[in-house]
Amino acid sequence: MKVSVLGAAGYTGGELLRLVHTHPELDLVQAVSRRYAGRPVAEVHPNLHHLGLTFQPPQELSPVDTAFLALPSGASAEVEAGVGEVAGTIVDLSPDFRAGASSASGETYRTGLPELYGDDLPGAARISVPGCMATAAVLALAPLRRAGLVAGDAVVDARTGSSGSGAEPGPASHHAERGQAFRVYRPTGHRHETEIAAHTGVRARMTVTAVPAVRGVQVICHVTPPEPVTRRDVLRVLQHAYRDRPFVRVVARSRGVHRLPDPQFLSGTNFTDVGCAVDEDGRRIVVVAALDNLVKGAAGGGVQSLNVARGLPEQTGLEFPGLHPA
């Protein structure tokens, strides 16, 4: 399948170039960037020097089977109709078409989260991948909701690395401000609350903190069950929910240094690790989920969804296991 990546100069765009290049069934035709058109891809993504690619301008799009849109909020909606004229399938990584929103062209986007919507994706021509923190929280909460273990709202404490702010620098991403900071930048009202509720039926009270890391998302979800439960009860629910899902691993060790999910071991991978703890009285469940915001939370989630949509094995091109130490 021939593929173009629009917004290829961004961090998510770079991950898409990396994943598409190594994917055995995808052929990378174009890396598209308005700002860097005509310049080498390696100038922006030095890890991709060996590809020998040059950024192409958006007005010179080639016909392809699939176009990935790794564009800022609002930009995908502006170009979607034109891209649809040269691409049979569009996989969007922006917020523009999430939660079942229709485009101006009347196309309905299916949700690119195979763990919940795998049955809806085969044959899909328009796919929208949820946000990175929303993906982590949804994968943490959805099994508990289905099992009847959530009474009332969930408190979602999310932490995110600096790459989640994108490649364009700003005052808050300046190293002198960000380097050692644990900055609570969205104590209430984050837009992912709406996404989480749409996909789980749970109202999320979300707080987001910027932490001194480049990659990674970790969410800690606090849930009150309708009646006391044990940790074993919750583990059974998570293990049953994800027993056939190749990219969700249940991690809840009773010994060792790293007992619950930590995003540092997920850099470059398409895994989400999910684990849990329960208060001694069984009246509070704590579910922890971690992922790489640029891969499972964006580019990898898009490739995984395309694999399902086109009938390929879900893991195709996404089998990198991560590193330790990281």
C-alpha positions as a Markdown table, in Angstrom:
| # | Residue | x | y | z |
|---|---|---|---|---|
| 1 | Met | 0.0 | 0.0 | 0.0 |
| 2 | Lys | 1.3 | 3.4 | -1.0 |
| 3 | Val | 1.4 | 5.9 | 1.9 |
| 4 | Ser | 1.9 | 9.6 | 2.4 |
| 5 | Val | 2.5 | 11.4 | 5.7 |
| 6 | Leu | 1.2 | 14.9 | 6.0 |
| 7 | Gly | 2.7 | 16.9 | 8.9 |
| 8 | Ala | 5.8 | 14.7 | 8.5 |
| 9 | Ala | 8.1 | 17.3 | 10.2 |
| 10 | Gly | 6.5 | 17.0 | 13.6 |
| 11 | Tyr | 7.3 | 14.5 | 16.3 |
| 12 | Thr | 4.3 | 12.3 | 15.4 |
| 13 | Gly | 5.1 | 12.7 | 11.7 |
| 14 | Gly | 8.6 | 11.4 | 12.3 |
| 15 | Glu | 7.3 | 8.4 | 14.2 |
| 16 | Leu | 4.9 | 7.7 | 11.3 |
| 17 | Leu | 7.9 | 7.9 | 8.8 |
| 18 | Arg | 9.8 | 5.4 | 11.0 |
| 19 | Leu | 7.0 | 2.9 | 11.3 |
| 20 | Val | 5.8 | 3.1 | 7.7 |
| 21 | His | 9.4 | 2.6 | 6.4 |
| 22 | Thr | 9.8 | -0.6 | 8.4 |
| 23 | His | 6.3 | -1.9 | 7.8 |
| 24 | Pro | 6.5 | -4.9 | 5.3 |
| 25 | Glu | 3.1 | -4.0 | 3.6 |
| 26 | Leu | 3.5 | -0.2 | 3.4 |
| 27 | Asp | 5.4 | 1.8 | 0.8 |
| 28 | Leu | 6.3 | 5.4 | 1.9 |
| 29 | Val | 5.8 | 7.6 | -1.1 |
| 30 | Gln | 5.8 | 11.1 | 0.4 |
| 31 | Ala | 6.9 | 12.9 | 3.5 |
| 32 | Val | 4.8 | 16.2 | 3.3 |
| 33 | Ser | 5.6 | 19.4 | 5.1 |
| 34 | Arg | 4.7 | 23.0 | 4.1 |
| 35 | Arg | 7.5 | 24.5 | 6.2 |
| 36 | Tyr | 10.3 | 22.2 | 5.2 |
| 37 | Ala | 9.4 | 21.5 | 1.6 |
| 38 | Gly | 12.5 | 20.8 | -0.5 |
| 39 | Arg | 14.7 | 20.1 | 2.6 |
| 40 | Pro | 16.1 | 16.7 | 3.7 |
| 41 | Val | 14.0 | 14.8 | 6.2 |
| 42 | Ala | 17.2 | 14.0 | 8.1 |
| 43 | Glu | 17.5 | 17.8 | 8.8 |
| 44 | Val | 14.5 | 17.4 | 11.1 |
| 45 | His | 14.6 | 13.7 | 12.0 |
| 46 | Pro | 18.3 | 12.7 | 12.2 |
| 47 | Asn | 17.4 | 9.1 | 13.1 |
| 48 | Leu | 16.0 | 8.8 | 9.6 |
| 49 | His | 19.1 | 9.9 | 7.8 |
| 50 | His | 19.4 | 6.5 | 6.0 |
| 51 | Leu | 16.1 | 7.0 | 4.3 |
| 52 | Gly | 17.5 | 9.7 | 2.0 |
| 53 | Leu | 14.0 | 11.4 | 1.8 |
| 54 | Thr | 13.2 | 15.0 | 1.0 |
| 55 | Phe | 10.1 | 16.8 | 2.3 |
| 56 | Gln | 7.5 | 17.5 | -0.4 |
| 57 | Pro | 5.1 | 20.5 | -0.5 |
| 58 | Pro | 1.4 | 19.8 | 0.2 |
| 59 | Gln | 0.3 | 21.1 | -3.2 |
| 60 | Glu | 2.1 | 18.2 | -4.8 |
| 61 | Leu | 0.4 | 15.3 | -3.2 |
| 62 | Ser | 0.7 | 12.0 | -5.1 |
| 63 | Pro | -2.1 | 9.5 | -5.4 |
| 64 | Val | -1.8 | 7.0 | -2.6 |
| 65 | Asp | -3.7 | 4.2 | -0.9 |
| 66 | Thr | -3.5 | 5.8 | 2.6 |
| 67 | Ala | -2.7 | 9.3 | 3.9 |
| 68 | Phe | -1.7 | 9.8 | 7.5 |
| 69 | Leu | -2.6 | 13.3 | 8.8 |
| 70 | Ala | -0.2 | 14.3 | 11.7 |
| 71 | Leu | -1.4 | 17.9 | 11.7 |
| 72 | Pro | -2.2 | 20.5 | 14.4 |
| 73 | Ser | -5.8 | 20.9 | 15.7 |
| 74 | Gly | -8.0 | 22.4 | 13.0 |
| 75 | Ala | -5.6 | 21.8 | 10.1 |
| 76 | Ser | -6.9 | 18.3 | 9.2 |
| 77 | Ala | -10.4 | 19.6 | 8.8 |
| 78 | Glu | -9.1 | 22.2 | 6.4 |
| 79 | Val | -7.3 | 19.8 | 4.1 |
| 80 | Glu | -9.3 | 16.6 | 4.5 |
| 81 | Ala | -11.5 | 17.1 | 1.4 |
| 82 | Gly | -8.5 | 17.7 | -0.9 |
| 83 | Val | -6.5 | 14.8 | 0.6 |
| 84 | Gly | -9.6 | 12.5 | 0.1 |
| 85 | Glu | -9.3 | 13.2 | -3.7 |
| 86 | Val | -5.9 | 11.5 | -3.9 |
| 87 | Ala | -6.0 | 9.0 | -1.0 |
| 88 | Gly | -8.4 | 6.1 | -0.6 |
| 89 | Thr | -8.0 | 6.0 | 3.2 |
| 90 | Ile | -7.3 | 8.8 | 5.7 |
| 91 | Val | -6.0 | 8.1 | 9.2 |
| 92 | Asp | -6.1 | 11.3 | 11.2 |
| 93 | Leu | -4.1 | 11.8 | 14.4 |
| 94 | Ser | -5.5 | 15.3 | 15.3 |
| 95 | Pro | -8.5 | 16.1 | 17.5 |
| 96 | Asp | -10.6 | 17.2 | 14.5 |
| 97 | Phe | -12.7 | 14.0 | 13.9 |
| 98 | Arg | -12.6 | 12.3 | 17.2 |
| 99 | Ala | -15.6 | 10.7 | 19.0 |
| 100 | Gly | -17.5 | 10.0 | 15.9 |
| 101 | Ala | -17.5 | 13.5 | 14.4 |
| 102 | Ser | -18.3 | 13.8 | 10.7 |
| 103 | Ser | -16.2 | 15.8 | 8.3 |
| 104 | Ala | -17.3 | 18.7 | 6.2 |
| 105 | Ser | -17.4 | 16.2 | 3.3 |
| 106 | Gly | -19.9 | 14.1 | 5.1 |
| 107 | Glu | -17.5 | 11.2 | 5.9 |
| 108 | Thr | -17.8 | 9.6 | 9.3 |
| 109 | Tyr | -14.6 | 8.6 | 11.0 |
| 110 | Arg | -14.3 | 5.4 | 12.9 |
| 111 | Thr | -12.4 | 5.3 | 16.1 |
| 112 | Gly | -8.8 | 4.1 | 15.8 |
| 113 | Leu | -8.7 | 2.1 | 19.1 |
| 114 | Pro | -8.8 | -1.6 | 18.1 |
| 115 | Glu | -9.0 | -2.8 | 21.7 |
| 116 | Leu | -12.5 | -1.3 | 21.9 |
| 117 | Tyr | -13.5 | -0.9 | 18.3 |
| 118 | Gly | -11.7 | -3.6 | 16.4 |
| 119 | Asp | -15.0 | -5.0 | 15.0 |
| 120 | Asp | -15.8 | -1.6 | 13.5 |
| 121 | Leu | -12.5 | -1.0 | 11.7 |
| 122 | Pro | -12.4 | -3.7 | 8.9 |
| 123 | Gly | -12.9 | -1.8 | 5.6 |
| 124 | Ala | -12.8 | 1.6 | 7.2 |
| 125 | Ala | -11.8 | 4.4 | 4.8 |
| 126 | Arg | -11.7 | 7.2 | 7.5 |
| 127 | Ile | -10.1 | 6.6 | 10.9 |
| 128 | Ser | -9.5 | 9.0 | 13.8 |
| 129 | Val | -7.1 | 8.0 | 16.6 |
| 130 | Pro | -7.9 | 9.2 | 20.1 |
| 131 | Gly | -5.6 | 11.4 | 22.1 |
| 132 | Cys | -2.7 | 9.9 | 23.9 |
| 133 | Met | -3.8 | 10.6 | 27.5 |
| 134 | Ala | -7.4 | 9.6 | 26.5 |
| 135 | Thr | -6.1 | 6.3 | 25.1 |
| 136 | Ala | -4.4 | 5.4 | 28.3 |
| 137 | Ala | -7.3 | 6.4 | 30.5 |
| 138 | Val | -9.9 | 4.6 | 28.3 |
| 139 | Leu | -7.8 | 1.4 | 28.3 |
| 140 | Ala | -7.6 | 1.7 | 32.1 |
| 141 | Leu | -11.3 | 2.4 | 32.8 |
| 142 | Ala | -13.3 | 0.6 | 30.1 |
| 143 | Pro | -12.9 | -2.9 | 31.5 |
| 144 | Leu | -13.9 | -1.8 | 35.0 |
| 145 | Arg | -16.9 | 0.0 | 33.6 |
| 146 | Arg | -18.1 | -3.1 | 31.7 |
| 147 | Ala | -17.6 | -5.2 | 34.8 |
| 148 | Gly | -19.8 | -2.9 | 36.9 |
| 149 | Leu | -16.9 | -1.8 | 39.1 |
| 150 | Val | -17.3 | 2.0 | 38.7 |
| 151 | Ala | -19.8 | 3.9 | 40.8 |
| 152 | Gly | -19.8 | 7.6 | 40.1 |
| 153 | Asp | -16.9 | 9.7 | 38.6 |
| 154 | Ala | -13.3 | 8.6 | 38.1 |
| 155 | Val | -10.4 | 10.8 | 39.1 |
| 156 | Val | -7.7 | 10.7 | 36.4 |
| 157 | Asp | -4.3 | 12.0 | 37.4 |
| 158 | Ala | -2.3 | 12.2 | 34.1 |
| 159 | Arg | 1.4 | 13.0 | 33.6 |
| 160 | Thr | 2.9 | 13.7 | 30.2 |
| 161 | Gly | 6.4 | 14.3 | 28.7 |
| 162 | Ser | 7.4 | 17.4 | 26.7 |
| 163 | Ser | 6.9 | 15.8 | 23.2 |
| 164 | Gly | 3.2 | 15.9 | 23.8 |
| 165 | Ser | 3.4 | 19.6 | 23.3 |
| 166 | Gly | 4.6 | 19.1 | 19.7 |
| 167 | Ala | 7.7 | 20.2 | 17.9 |
| 168 | Glu | 7.0 | 23.9 | 17.8 |
| 169 | Pro | 8.6 | 25.6 | 20.8 |
| 170 | Gly | 6.8 | 27.9 | 23.2 |
| 171 | Pro | 7.3 | 29.6 | 26.5 |
| 172 | Ala | 6.1 | 26.6 | 28.5 |
| 173 | Ser | 8.3 | 24.2 | 26.5 |
| 174 | His | 11.5 | 26.2 | 26.9 |
| 175 | His | 14.1 | 24.0 | 28.7 |
| 176 | Ala | 14.7 | 26.6 | 31.4 |
| 177 | Glu | 11.0 | 26.4 | 32.3 |
| 178 | Arg | 10.3 | 22.8 | 31.6 |
| 179 | Gly | 13.5 | 20.9 | 32.3 |
| 180 | Gln | 13.0 | 20.2 | 36.0 |
| 181 | Ala | 9.3 | 21.2 | 36.4 |
| 182 | Phe | 6.3 | 19.2 | 37.5 |
| 183 | Arg | 3.9 | 21.8 | 36.2 |
| 184 | Val | 0.2 | 21.2 | 36.7 |
| 185 | Tyr | -0.9 | 22.9 | 33.5 |
| 186 | Arg | -4.5 | 21.7 | 33.3 |
| 187 | Pro | -6.0 | 21.1 | 36.8 |
| 188 | Thr | -9.6 | 20.9 | 35.5 |
| 189 | Gly | -11.5 | 20.9 | 32.3 |
| 190 | His | -9.1 | 19.0 | 30.0 |
| 191 | Arg | -10.6 | 18.2 | 26.6 |
| 192 | His | -9.8 | 14.6 | 27.0 |
| 193 | Glu | -12.4 | 14.3 | 29.7 |
| 194 | Thr | -15.1 | 14.4 | 26.9 |
| 195 | Glu | -13.2 | 11.7 | 25.0 |
| 196 | Ile | -12.9 | 9.4 | 28.0 |
| 197 | Ala | -16.6 | 9.7 | 28.8 |
| 198 | Ala | -17.6 | 9.1 | 25.2 |
| 199 | His | -15.6 | 5.8 | 25.0 |
| 200 | Thr | -16.2 | 4.5 | 28.6 |
| 201 | Gly | -19.4 | 6.0 | 29.9 |
| 202 | Val | -17.4 | 7.2 | 32.9 |
| 203 | Arg | -17.2 | 10.8 | 33.8 |
| 204 | Ala | -13.5 | 11.6 | 34.3 |
| 205 | Arg | -12.3 | 14.4 | 36.6 |
| 206 | Met | -8.9 | 14.9 | 35.0 |
| 207 | Thr | -5.7 | 16.7 | 36.1 |
| 208 | Val | -2.7 | 16.9 | 33.8 |
| 209 | Thr | 0.9 | 17.5 | 34.9 |
| 210 | Ala | 3.9 | 18.2 | 32.6 |
| 211 | Val | 6.9 | 16.2 | 33.9 |
| 212 | Pro | 10.6 | 16.4 | 33.1 |
| 213 | Ala | 10.6 | 13.6 | 30.5 |
| 214 | Val | 10.5 | 13.7 | 26.7 |
| 215 | Arg | 8.3 | 10.8 | 25.9 |
| 216 | Gly | 5.6 | 9.0 | 27.8 |
| 217 | Val | 2.2 | 9.2 | 29.4 |
| 218 | Gln | 1.1 | 7.7 | 32.7 |
| 219 | Val | -2.4 | 8.0 | 34.1 |
| 220 | Ile | -3.5 | 7.0 | 37.6 |
| 221 | Cys | -7.2 | 6.5 | 37.8 |
| 222 | His | -9.0 | 6.4 | 41.1 |
| 223 | Val | -12.4 | 4.6 | 41.1 |
| 224 | Thr | -14.9 | 3.8 | 43.8 |
| 225 | Pro | -16.6 | 0.4 | 43.3 |
| 226 | Pro | -20.2 | -0.1 | 44.2 |
| 227 | Glu | -19.2 | -2.7 | 46.8 |
| 228 | Pro | -15.8 | -3.7 | 48.2 |
| 229 | Val | -13.5 | -5.7 | 45.9 |
| 230 | Thr | -10.1 | -7.3 | 46.0 |
| 231 | Arg | -7.0 | -6.7 | 43.9 |
| 232 | Arg | -7.4 | -10.2 | 42.5 |
| 233 | Asp | -11.0 | -9.3 | 41.4 |
| 234 | Val | -9.7 | -6.3 | 39.5 |
| 235 | Leu | -6.8 | -8.2 | 38.0 |
| 236 | Arg | -9.1 | -10.8 | 36.7 |
| 237 | Val | -11.2 | -8.2 | 35.0 |
| 238 | Leu | -8.2 | -6.6 | 33.3 |
| 239 | Gln | -6.7 | -9.9 | 32.3 |
| 240 | His | -10.0 | -11.1 | 30.8 |
| 241 | Ala | -10.5 | -7.9 | 28.9 |
| 242 | Tyr | -7.1 | -7.9 | 27.3 |
| 243 | Arg | -6.3 | -11.6 | 27.0 |
| 244 | Asp | -6.5 | -11.5 | 23.2 |
| 245 | Arg | -5.2 | -7.9 | 22.7 |
| 246 | Pro | -1.6 | -8.0 | 21.6 |
| 247 | Phe | -0.7 | -4.4 | 22.6 |
| 248 | Val | -2.1 | -4.3 | 26.2 |
| 249 | Arg | -0.1 | -5.9 | 28.9 |
| 250 | Val | -1.4 | -6.3 | 32.4 |
| 251 | Val | 1.5 | -5.4 | 34.7 |
| 252 | Ala | 0.9 | -5.6 | 38.5 |
| 253 | Arg | 3.8 | -7.3 | 40.2 |
| 254 | Ser | 3.9 | -8.0 | 43.9 |
| 255 | Arg | 7.8 | -7.7 | 44.0 |
| 256 | Gly | 10.5 | -5.8 | 42.3 |
| 257 | Val | 11.3 | -2.1 | 41.7 |
| 258 | His | 8.9 | -1.6 | 38.9 |
| 259 | Arg | 5.7 | -3.0 | 40.2 |
| 260 | Leu | 3.2 | -0.9 | 38.2 |
| 261 | Pro | 3.3 | 0.5 | 34.6 |
| 262 | Asp | 6.1 | 3.0 | 33.9 |
| 263 | Pro | 6.3 | 4.7 | 30.5 |
| 264 | Gln | 10.2 | 4.8 | 30.4 |
| 265 | Phe | 10.2 | 1.1 | 29.3 |
| 266 | Leu | 7.6 | 1.8 | 26.5 |
| 267 | Ser | 9.6 | 4.3 | 24.5 |
| 268 | Gly | 9.3 | 3.5 | 20.8 |
| 269 | Thr | 6.7 | 0.7 | 21.4 |
| 270 | Asn | 3.1 | 0.3 | 20.7 |
| 271 | Phe | 2.3 | -1.3 | 24.1 |
| 272 | Thr | 0.0 | 0.0 | 26.8 |
| 273 | Asp | 0.8 | -1.4 | 30.2 |
| 274 | Val | -2.1 | -1.5 | 32.7 |
| 275 | Gly | -1.9 | -2.4 | 36.4 |
| 276 | Cys | -3.9 | -1.9 | 39.6 |
| 277 | Ala | -4.0 | -1.7 | 43.3 |
| 278 | Val | -6.9 | -1.8 | 45.8 |
| 279 | Asp | -7.3 | -0.2 | 49.3 |
| 280 | Glu | -7.2 | -2.6 | 52.2 |
| 281 | Asp | -11.0 | -2.1 | 52.7 |
| 282 | Gly | -11.7 | -2.7 | 49.0 |
| 283 | Arg | -13.4 | 0.6 | 48.6 |
| 284 | Arg | -11.0 | 2.3 | 46.2 |
| 285 | Ile | -9.5 | 0.9 | 43.0 |
| 286 | Val | -6.4 | 2.5 | 41.6 |
| 287 | Val | -5.6 | 1.7 | 37.9 |
| 288 | Val | -2.3 | 2.8 | 36.4 |
| 289 | Ala | -1.8 | 2.9 | 32.6 |
| 290 | Ala | 1.3 | 3.9 | 30.7 |
| 291 | Leu | 2.2 | 4.3 | 27.0 |
| 292 | Asp | 4.5 | 6.2 | 24.6 |
| 293 | Asn | 2.5 | 9.2 | 23.6 |
| 294 | Leu | 4.0 | 9.3 | 20.1 |
| 295 | Val | 3.5 | 5.7 | 19.3 |
| 296 | Lys | 0.5 | 3.9 | 20.9 |
| 297 | Gly | -0.9 | 7.3 | 21.7 |
| 298 | Ala | -0.5 | 8.5 | 18.1 |
| 299 | Ala | 1.5 | 7.1 | 15.2 |
| 300 | Gly | 1.5 | 3.4 | 16.3 |
| 301 | Gly | -2.2 | 3.6 | 17.1 |
| 302 | Gly | -2.8 | 4.8 | 13.6 |
| 303 | Val | -0.7 | 2.0 | 12.0 |
| 304 | Gln | -2.3 | -0.6 | 14.2 |
| 305 | Ser | -5.8 | 0.6 | 13.2 |
| 306 | Leu | -4.8 | 0.6 | 9.5 |
| 307 | Asn | -3.6 | -3.0 | 9.9 |
| 308 | Val | -7.0 | -4.0 | 11.2 |
| 309 | Ala | -8.9 | -2.0 | 8.6 |
| 310 | Arg | -7.0 | -3.7 | 5.8 |
| 311 | Gly | -7.1 | -7.3 | 7.2 |
| 312 | Leu | -3.4 | -7.4 | 8.1 |
| 313 | Pro | -2.2 | -9.1 | 11.4 |
| 314 | Glu | -2.6 | -6.4 | 14.0 |
| 315 | Gln | 1.1 | -6.5 | 15.1 |
| 316 | Thr | 2.5 | -6.0 | 11.6 |
| 317 | Gly | 5.3 | -3.5 | 11.7 |
| 318 | Leu | 4.8 | -2.8 | 15.4 |
| 319 | Glu | 6.7 | -5.5 | 17.2 |
| 320 | Phe | 9.6 | -3.4 | 18.7 |
| 321 | Pro | 9.6 | -4.6 | 22.4 |
| 322 | Gly | 11.2 | -1.5 | 24.1 |
| 323 | Leu | 14.5 | -1.1 | 25.9 |
| 324 | His | 15.9 | -1.7 | 29.4 |
| 325 | Pro | 17.5 | 0.2 | 30.9 |
| 326 | Ala | 16.0 | 3.2 | 29.2 |
